[in-house]
């Protein structure tokens, strides 16, 4: 039986790289698109060094691909000008290939009034520019799919962690881990949704296999639960995992960890001059509003979803950042 082929757009990003690994491990032929070749590719994967805006050339090079995963994500302060154009370029490639188009979604579209538990039926009421962009992108996917131009799936998840640098974990929370100091962006008693990227990528593999069935709907939204943790639980987990792999500094082991909060008023003030900080401050409500994703529909559609135990996932995420030295027991 011939192997199925998937095209990963943005294969050098964290989710893109995780998706390459997950699909290759599942036996798919993987085409990893990026402007520069990935430093390392697993067996069963090959690089496509073609620009996203040349849909014709990219579709020709990826002929036979049944699935397109859009793992392209512009810099946070450049969303206004890039999210929709990049999304449309990815959709154009999927149309040319007559392939299933898959997008990693987030909770931005629900806005500040979102309930504590988010299902696929929860109304989207965005209250930020980024939220409105995500709603618009998903709406265009739905319109194209319902017009018969391709089939599409959005898999929404919480904040990413794992698979390298570029998340809240390394940029803020564990930035000063070597000094025994942790910074959490919100109240420690509120739950927050997290997605361990290797697990999310494996969920995409499962959802892709199911969505290729002829009975699957033209467009569908699915939620990935991931790990929902209060701030205190997250920091407890981080401290324990750091100790597991030898990443905890002696000062923290002897005298305890230091915990601090985010200086949001200062960040908002600096955001007047620094676009990236302004973009981060715009989404600060996500740390004040408790939320979790309900994944029952995803499980019903695709079967059991990979769920690495949180302590092991955190340890692996730290190891991926070059911290510690001893792999945790599986």
C-alpha positions as semicolon CSV with decimal commas, in nm:
position;residue;x (nm);y (nm);z (nm)
1;X;0,000;0,000;0,000
2;X;0,142;0,339;-0,105
3;X;0,238;0,579;0,171
4;X;0,030;0,891;0,212
5;X;0,206;1,222;0,157
6;X;0,178;1,537;0,367
7;X;0,313;1,883;0,289
8;X;0,418;2,080;0,599
9;X;0,430;2,454;0,530
10;X;0,669;2,637;0,763
11;X;0,865;2,326;0,861
12;X;1,135;2,527;1,040
13;X;0,892;2,661;1,300
14;X;0,834;2,481;1,629
15;X;0,499;2,335;1,537
16;X;0,615;2,269;1,182
17;X;0,914;2,072;1,306
18;X;0,697;1,877;1,551
19;X;0,452;1,796;1,270
20;X;0,734;1,674;1,046
21;X;0,850;1,438;1,321
22;X;0,498;1,314;1,401
23;X;0,390;1,242;1,044
24;X;0,724;1,076;0,960
25;X;0,702;0,858;1,271
26;X;0,353;0,751;1,161
27;X;0,488;0,630;0,828
28;X;0,385;0,923;0,607
29;X;0,602;1,064;0,330
30;X;0,672;1,417;0,453
31;X;0,754;1,718;0,237
32;X;0,898;1,991;0,462
33;X;0,858;2,335;0,304
34;X;1,079;2,620;0,419
35;X;1,292;2,890;0,258
36;X;1,600;2,730;0,412
37;X;1,641;2,357;0,455
38;X;1,576;2,228;0,809
39;X;1,893;2,144;0,998
40;X;1,770;1,791;1,060
41;X;1,497;1,580;0,905
42;X;1,375;1,237;1,016
43;X;1,375;0,938;0,785
44;X;1,082;0,964;0,546
45;X;1,103;1,343;0,516
46;X;1,253;1,563;0,246
47;X;1,302;1,938;0,223
48;X;1,127;2,166;-0,028
49;X;1,314;2,494;-0,047
50;X;1,042;2,690;-0,225
51;X;0,867;3,015;-0,126
52;X;0,509;2,993;-0,004
53;X;0,393;3,265;-0,242
54;X;0,471;3,053;-0,552
55;X;0,169;2,824;-0,525
56;X;0,213;2,674;-0,870
57;X;0,576;2,570;-0,820
58;X;0,509;2,445;-0,468
59;X;0,209;2,240;-0,580
60;X;0,410;2,091;-0,865
61;X;0,691;1,991;-0,629
62;X;0,441;1,844;-0,382
63;X;0,232;1,658;-0,640
64;X;0,040;1,375;-0,477
65;X;0,022;1,531;-0,131
66;X;-0,316;1,455;0,028
67;X;-0,273;1,682;0,330
68;X;-0,132;2,034;0,372
69;X;-0,048;2,145;0,727
70;X;-0,023;2,524;0,756
71;X;0,239;2,569;1,028
72;X;0,334;2,920;0,913
73;X;0,319;3,184;1,187
74;X;0,443;3,541;1,137
75;X;0,620;3,742;1,409
76;X;0,375;3,849;1,678
77;X;0,397;4,219;1,595
78;X;0,342;4,156;1,221
79;X;0,012;3,968;1,237
80;X;-0,195;4,254;1,096
81;X;-0,017;4,250;0,763
82;X;0,076;3,883;0,732
83;X;-0,175;3,640;0,887
84;X;-0,435;3,662;0,608
85;X;-0,193;3,677;0,310
86;X;0,009;3,381;0,441
87;X;-0,307;3,187;0,517
88;X;-0,441;3,247;0,168
89;X;-0,113;3,137;0,013
90;X;-0,133;2,811;0,206
91;X;-0,496;2,759;0,103
92;X;-0,404;2,826;-0,260
93;X;-0,147;2,546;-0,247
94;X;-0,398;2,307;-0,091
95;X;-0,652;2,392;-0,363
96;X;-0,404;2,319;-0,640
97;X;-0,324;1,985;-0,479
98;X;-0,691;1,907;-0,402
99;X;-0,561;1,831;-0,053
100;X;-0,700;1,852;0,301
101;X;-0,594;2,186;0,455
102;X;-0,513;2,172;0,828
103;X;-0,458;2,471;1,056
104;X;-0,339;2,482;1,419
105;X;-0,589;2,716;1,583
106;X;-0,595;2,897;1,917
107;X;-0,847;3,046;2,159
108;X;-0,803;3,410;2,052
109;X;-1,136;3,420;1,871
110;X;-1,339;3,365;2,188
111;X;-1,239;3,701;2,336
112;X;-1,237;3,827;2,694
113;X;-1,588;3,699;2,759
114;X;-1,503;3,336;2,696
115;X;-1,640;3,073;2,936
116;X;-1,420;2,848;3,145
117;X;-1,479;2,545;2,919
118;X;-1,450;2,589;2,544
119;X;-1,625;2,355;2,301
120;X;-1,653;2,369;1,925
121;X;-2,000;2,526;1,970
122;X;-1,878;2,811;2,194
123;X;-1,958;3,138;2,009
124;X;-1,657;3,332;1,887
125;X;-1,669;3,693;2,007
126;X;-1,318;3,835;1,954
127;X;-1,220;4,144;2,147
128;X;-0,872;4,197;1,999
129;X;-0,724;4,249;1,656
130;X;-0,552;3,911;1,669
131;X;-0,875;3,742;1,764
132;X;-1,058;3,902;1,471
133;X;-0,782;3,789;1,234
134;X;-0,811;3,429;1,350
135;X;-1,189;3,436;1,310
136;X;-1,152;3,581;0,959
137;X;-0,894;3,319;0,860
138;X;-1,112;3,031;0,977
139;X;-1,416;3,186;0,807
140;X;-1,232;3,198;0,473
141;X;-1,132;2,834;0,519
142;X;-1,495;2,745;0,581
143;X;-1,614;2,943;0,277
144;X;-1,365;2,776;0,045
145;X;-1,442;2,431;0,183
146;X;-1,819;2,475;0,157
147;X;-1,771;2,594;-0,204
148;X;-1,603;2,260;-0,277
149;X;-1,256;2,404;-0,334
150;X;-1,095;2,177;-0,071
151;X;-1,165;2,018;0,267
152;X;-1,032;2,180;0,583
153;X;-0,982;2,115;0,953
154;X;-0,892;2,355;1,234
155;X;-0,745;2,195;1,547
156;X;-0,755;2,454;1,826
157;X;-0,520;2,432;2,123
158;X;-0,388;2,634;2,415
159;X;-0,044;2,794;2,454
160;X;0,232;2,588;2,293
161;X;0,531;2,452;2,482
162;X;0,799;2,199;2,393
163;X;0,997;2,139;2,072
164;X;1,249;2,417;2,126
165;X;1,265;2,791;2,177
166;X;1,004;3,059;2,125
167;X;0,727;2,997;2,381
168;X;0,621;3,153;2,710
169;X;0,814;2,874;2,882
170;X;1,161;2,982;2,769
171;X;1,102;3,350;2,686
172;X;0,943;3,443;3,019
173;X;0,858;3,171;3,272
174;X;1,186;2,977;3,285
175;X;1,412;3,247;3,142
176;X;1,600;3,273;3,475
177;X;1,566;2,908;3,576
178;X;1,944;2,882;3,622
179;X;1,912;3,148;3,894
180;X;1,628;2,965;4,068
181;X;1,376;3,230;3,961
182;X;1,048;3,173;3,776
183;X;0,805;3,431;3,640
184;X;0,439;3,351;3,578
185;X;0,226;3,586;3,364
186;X;-0,102;3,554;3,554
187;X;-0,267;3,472;3,889
188;X;-0,143;3,142;4,028
189;X;-0,491;3,015;4,114
190;X;-0,643;3,029;3,763
191;X;-0,637;2,742;3,510
192;X;-0,473;2,800;3,173
193;X;-0,471;2,574;2,864
194;X;-0,136;2,440;2,742
195;X;-0,048;2,223;2,443
196;X;0,265;2,008;2,446
197;X;0,366;2,033;2,081
198;X;0,468;1,670;2,014
199;X;0,127;1,560;2,144
200;X;-0,056;1,821;1,935
201;X;0,138;1,715;1,626
202;X;0,041;1,351;1,682
203;X;-0,321;1,462;1,719
204;X;-0,290;1,621;1,374
205;X;-0,177;1,287;1,233
206;X;-0,480;1,116;1,386
207;X;-0,720;1,387;1,267
208;X;-0,571;1,384;0,917
209;X;-0,628;1,011;0,879
210;X;-0,990;1,046;0,982
211;X;-1,060;1,361;0,779
212;X;-0,947;1,194;0,456
213;X;-1,246;0,959;0,479
214;X;-1,512;1,032;0,219
215;X;-1,774;1,069;0,493
216;X;-1,583;1,348;0,667
217;X;-1,735;1,699;0,652
218;X;-1,597;1,961;0,416
219;X;-1,499;2,182;0,711
220;X;-1,456;2,096;1,076
221;X;-1,324;2,249;1,396
222;X;-1,178;2,021;1,664
223;X;-1,041;2,106;2,009
224;X;-0,723;1,962;2,159
225;X;-0,741;1,962;2,540
226;X;-0,372;1,933;2,617
227;X;-0,282;2,011;2,978
228;X;-0,497;2,255;3,176
229;X;-0,306;2,375;3,482
230;X;-0,331;2,656;3,733
231;X;-0,030;2,882;3,756
232;X;0,074;2,715;4,082
233;X;0,042;2,369;3,928
234;X;0,247;2,476;3,627
235;X;0,528;2,616;3,841
236;X;0,522;2,313;4,074
237;X;0,551;2,092;3,767
238;X;0,836;2,300;3,628
239;X;1,031;2,286;3,952
240;X;0,985;1,908;3,987
241;X;1,075;1,842;3,623
242;X;1,386;2,060;3,646
243;X;1,497;1,853;3,945
244;X;1,425;1,530;3,755
245;X;1,668;1,615;3,477
246;X;1,934;1,793;3,679
247;X;1,837;2,143;3,562
248;X;1,745;2,282;3,904
249;X;2,019;2,511;4,043
250;X;2,166;2,432;4,384
251;X;2,026;2,756;4,528
252;X;1,670;2,649;4,445
253;X;1,722;2,301;4,586
254;X;1,874;2,439;4,907
255;X;1,663;2,748;4,973
256;X;1,362;2,707;4,746
257;X;1,259;2,870;4,422
258;X;1,179;3,238;4,381
259;X;0,851;3,316;4,206
260;X;0,746;3,647;4,053
261;X;0,466;3,787;3,840
262;X;0,469;3,980;3,514
263;X;0,494;4,361;3,540
264;X;0,202;4,419;3,304
265;X;0,168;4,796;3,366
266;X;0,533;4,842;3,269
267;X;0,493;4,618;2,963
268;X;0,194;4,822;2,846
269;X;0,393;5,143;2,894
270;X;0,691;5,009;2,701
271;X;0,453;4,883;2,434
272;X;0,404;5,243;2,325
273;X;0,760;5,225;2,190
274;X;0,815;4,849;2,132
275;X;0,567;4,685;1,890
276;X;0,632;4,333;2,015
277;X;0,550;4,429;2,374
278;X;0,236;4,607;2,258
279;X;0,128;4,289;2,079
280;X;0,195;4,078;2,389
281;X;0,008;4,318;2,618
282;X;-0,296;4,309;2,390
283;X;-0,342;3,938;2,469
284;X;-0,273;3,962;2,845
285;X;-0,638;3,886;2,925
286;X;-0,568;3,519;2,845
287;X;-0,384;3,496;3,177
288;X;-0,673;3,657;3,371
289;X;-0,956;3,451;3,221
290;X;-0,964;3,082;3,321
291;X;-1,015;2,852;3,023
292;X;-0,984;2,491;2,912
293;X;-1,058;2,314;2,583
294;X;-1,300;2,021;2,559
295;X;-1,156;1,754;2,327
296;X;-1,440;1,501;2,330
297;X;-1,524;1,562;1,966
298;X;-1,161;1,514;1,861
299;X;-1,146;1,184;2,050
300;X;-1,477;1,072;1,900
301;X;-1,355;1,153;1,548
302;X;-0,993;1,040;1,564
303;X;-0,973;0,796;1,855
304;X;-0,749;0,819;2,164
305;X;-0,525;1,125;2,148
306;X;-0,161;1,114;2,263
307;X;-0,123;1,262;2,611
308;X;0,229;1,267;2,750
309;X;0,213;1,289;3,132
310;X;0,265;1,656;3,225
311;X;0,577;1,598;3,433
312;X;0,744;1,403;3,154
313;X;0,631;1,655;2,892
314;X;0,776;1,942;3,094
315;X;1,104;1,758;3,143
316;X;1,132;1,691;2,769
317;X;1,047;2,055;2,695
318;X;1,332;2,169;2,920
319;X;1,571;1,923;2,760
320;X;1,472;2,060;2,418
321;X;1,586;2,400;2,547
322;X;1,929;2,260;2,630
323;X;1,860;2,253;3,004
324;X;1,948;1,955;3,221
325;X;2,112;1,634;3,112
326;X;1,920;1,326;3,228
327;X;1,614;1,211;3,035
328;X;1,316;1,140;3,258
329;X;1,178;0,788;3,287
330;X;0,891;0,718;3,048
